[in-house]
Structure formats: structure tokens, C-alpha cells
Amino acid sequence: MARRTKEAAQATREHLLDTAEQVFLERGLSRSSLQDIAAAAGLTRGAIYWHFADKLALFDAMLARVDLPLEQVLVQAEARALTTDGAGADPLEALRTVALAPFELMQAQPRMRRVFTILLHRTEFVGELAPLAGRQNEALRAFLLRLARLMEAARAAGTLGEGIDPHEAAVALLALIDGLLRLCTQADCSAMLMRTVPTAVDALLAGLRRRAPGRTA
């Protein structure tokens, strides 16, 4: 009995998160209330409060569902480039994996695209949502640090071009990823645009790569 109750509670929680995704996508985060989500889910607002303290807690849980698969890709790429087991690995190739991961996951998992769309186009960091701005800024800083570590590893491995500052290179890659994510989560994003993402990332990384001796272009 206890197991069935736990499973039912988990199913309700997932249903609420699925519904919240759709409501936030259609109305925007600031214009959506817990009552809107409860009504769309066919539940009471009390059912939401059983699982989530408030809208921010629900939003955090929604983000957590897509953070895990993305984090797994990032950790695996970093492990190959930064640990002793990854001896001989090319950190710039790891950076390519990291840069393309969100786009590949968006194509494979519709939920990933919905959540990125909400985060980038349906969220205003004002009023009760102001705390989200600090969290997002911290997440960006943490991601930038991960990119910079891989750039440092590329310099140590001799694959980063001479005179290129690893931190500045990481900022450039972050800006490219952010810009492409914003374009590729627009409602009218075309398949052609998604196909150009690897080309754009490869072009930037090629510009950062150390040229072989005697090579001028």
C-alpha cells in the first residue's frame, strides 16, 4: 500500500511538472499562477502545495529534470579531457561535445527544448521572480568556469593557439552557445538553422586551435 501511495504521489508530481511546462510555455512564467497550473492539471492548488512550496520551487524542479542529462554529458566530456584516464584526449574536442550537447538533447528530447524556450523567452526576472536572476547568473558563471578549465587544458596540451587567453576564449564560446540557443528556441527556428550549429561551433574552435608548424591558414 505504501509503495502504491508513493508511486501515485510521484506520478502526480510529474503530471504537475508536465502541465507547468505547457502553461509556462503558453503564458510565460510571470503571467502564470499556481491556480492556472492546478486547473490545467485537473487538480486543486492544494495538490501543488503538497509537492512544491511555491512557483519558484516548482520552476526549480522543472529545471532539475533537464539539468541531469545535460550534466551527465558535461561530466563525461570533462572526464575525458581533464583526468589521467583522458591522457592524450583533445580538450578542444571535449569543448565541442560540451557546446553541442544542449542542441543535440533538444533534438532528442522535446522537454529540453520546451524548458530552454521558457528559460530564454518566457521568463522575466522581476518581482517575485527576481531571485531567479541571481541563480541564472550563478549558473552562467559556473558554466563559464567549466569552459575556461577546458580552455586551460587545451593550452596545457598545446592545442590552443599561441597568444589566446583561455578565459577570453571561453567567453567567446559561451556567447556563441547562448546566441545559438536563443535562435534555436524561437518558434520559427528552422531545421536548417539547427544544422548550422555544428558549423558555427567548429568554425570558432578552428580559429582557437594551434596551427601546425609551417601552416599559415
N, C-alpha and C positions, 0 to 999 in steps of 0.2 A: 504493500500500500504506500509506504513512504517513498519507494522508488518511483511509482507511478505519479505521485504528487510532485516529486522533484522534476520528473520529465515534463509534466504538464506545465509547471512553472517556467521551465526553460523554454518550452515551446511558446508560451505567452510572451516571454521576454523577446524572443527572436521575432515574433509577429509584430510586436510594438516597434522594434528597430526597423523592420522592413517597411512598416507603414510610415514611420517617421521619415525615412529616406524619401519616400514618394511625396509626402506633404512638404518637406523642406525643399525638394526639387521644384515643386509646382508653385509654392508661395514665397519661398525664401525663409531663412531661419528667423529673422526678426519679426516677420509677419505671421508666423505660425505659433499657435498656442498648444499647450498640452491638451486642452479640450478639443481642438481640431484633430489632433492625433488620436485621441481616445475615440472620437466619433467615427473617424475614418477606419479605425481598427475594430469598431463594433464593441468597444469595451467602455468601462467607466474611467473617469480620471483617477479614481482611487486605485485602479489596477496599475496605472502608470506609477503612482507614488509607492506602490508596493515594491517596484523594481528600481525606480530612479528618484533621487531626491528632488530634482528639478530639471528644467530643459537642458541646462549645461551638462548635467550628469548623463542625460540621455544622448546628447550630442557626442560627448566623450566616448561613450560606449559604442556609438555608431562608427566613430573614427577607429577605435580599437579593433573592430572587425576587419578592417582593411590594412591596418598597420602591421599585423603579424605576417602575412605572406610577403609584404614588401620588405620587412625587416629580415626575414629569412634569406631573401636574395642578397641583400646588402651584406649580411654577416658572412655568407658563403664566399662572396666576391672578395671581401676584405681578408678572409682567412687565407685564400689562395695567394694573395699578394703580400700580406704582412707577416705571416707566420713562417716558421722554419720549414713547415711542410710545403709551403709555397715557393721554396727555393727555385729560382730560375723563372718564376712567373713574371709576367709583364704587368706592372701596376697600371699602365695606361689601358690595357685590355680590361683590367678589373674596373677601371673608371668607365669604360664603355658599357660594361654589364650594368653598373650602377645607374648610369644615365638612361639606359633604355628600359630598365626594369619597370618603372611605372607605366610606360606606354604599352609594353607587352602584356602587363597584367590588366590594363584597361581593356585591351582587345579580347583577352581570355575571360575576364570576369566583369560582367555588366555592373555589378555592385561597385567595383573600384571606380569605374567611370562616373557613376552617379555621385559617389561621395566626393571625388575630386571636383566635380561640377558644383556641388553645393558649397564646398570649401572656397573655391576660387571665384564663383559667380553669384552665389545666393546668400552670402554671409556679410553682414555689416557689423563691424566691431565697435558698436556704440551701445550706450545704455546698459542694460543687464548683460549684454554680450561683450562688454568692454574687456573682461578678464581673458576672453579668447585671444585678444590681440597679443597679450604678453606670452601666452602659451605658443601661439604660432610663431612669434619672433624667436622664441627659445628653440623651437623645433627647427627653424631655418638655420639658426646659429649652430646647432648640433650637427645638422646635415652638412653645412659648410665645413665644419671641423673634420668630418669624415672624408670629405673630398680633398681637403688640404693634406690630410695624413697620407692619402694615396698619392697625391702630387709629390709630397716629400719623399715617399718611397720610390717614385719614378726618378726623381733627381738622384737618389742614392744608387739606384740601379743603372744610372747613366742613360736612361731613355728620354728624360726631359731635356728639351733644348737648352743650350747654354744661354745664360742671362735671363732665363724665365723665372720669375718669382713664383714659387708653389702656391702661396696664398692668393696672389692675383689671378693665377691660372684657375684656381678653384672657384673664385668669384665669377670668372667668365663662364665656366661650365655651369655653375648654379643659375646664372642669369639665362643661359640658353635653355636649360631644363625648365625653368619657371615659365619662360616665354612660350615654349612649345606646349607645355601643359595647358596654359591659358588658351592658346589657339585650338588645341585638340579637344578641349572640353566645351567649345562653343557649339550651340545647337546645330549649326550648319557646317560643322567640321566634315571635310570630305575624306574619302579613303585615300585620295592622292596625297593630301596633307599628312596623314598618318604614315604613308610610305616614305615621305621625305625626312622623317625624324632621324632614322639611322644615317642618312646622307649628311644632315646638318651636324650631328654629333661626330661623325667620322671626320668631317672637314675641320672642326675645331681641334680634335685630338691630333690630327695630322700636322696642324700648324704648331702644336706644342711639342711634337716628337723631335728628338735629336736626330739630325741628318747624318747619314753615314759619311765617313771621310771622303772628300772629293766630290760629294753630291752638292749641287748648287740649287736644285729645285725639287 
